[in-house]
């Protein structure tokens, strides 16, 4: 297994990522344009776990700046269901956290669906603290 930032992609890698996104949520509409947008944005970093040149996990680090300081959001963390239970999610998150540490000081944000029980056990073990807040969303 190797973890690295994805900078370009093949059609097979796109299909691998598409499968991962559907495992993350059946509401996700993933496209090559969305992937191209992420890869071309210097503030987005898509990290992938690969085995035999196939993508089996991913996470995205999105960096932004506000008047209160540098912040980043970790998005779309998922490991292919066939590979779960091998601690790949933890390895991927440790890699992303090491990359985020290079941007310190920075405040990291992460959300996770309550149904993702294992993921919600992982994040506090990595040092994340649960924040009591209201989360709002608006699709424009």
Buried (B, 14 or more C-beta within 10 A) or exposed (E): EEBEEBEEBEEEBBEBBBBBBBBBEEEBEBEEEEBEEBBEEEEBBBBBBBEEEBBBBBBBBBBEEEEEEEBBBBBBBBBBEEBBEBEBBBBBBEBBBEBBEEBEEBEBEBEBEEEBEEBBEBBEEEEBEEEEEEEEEEEE
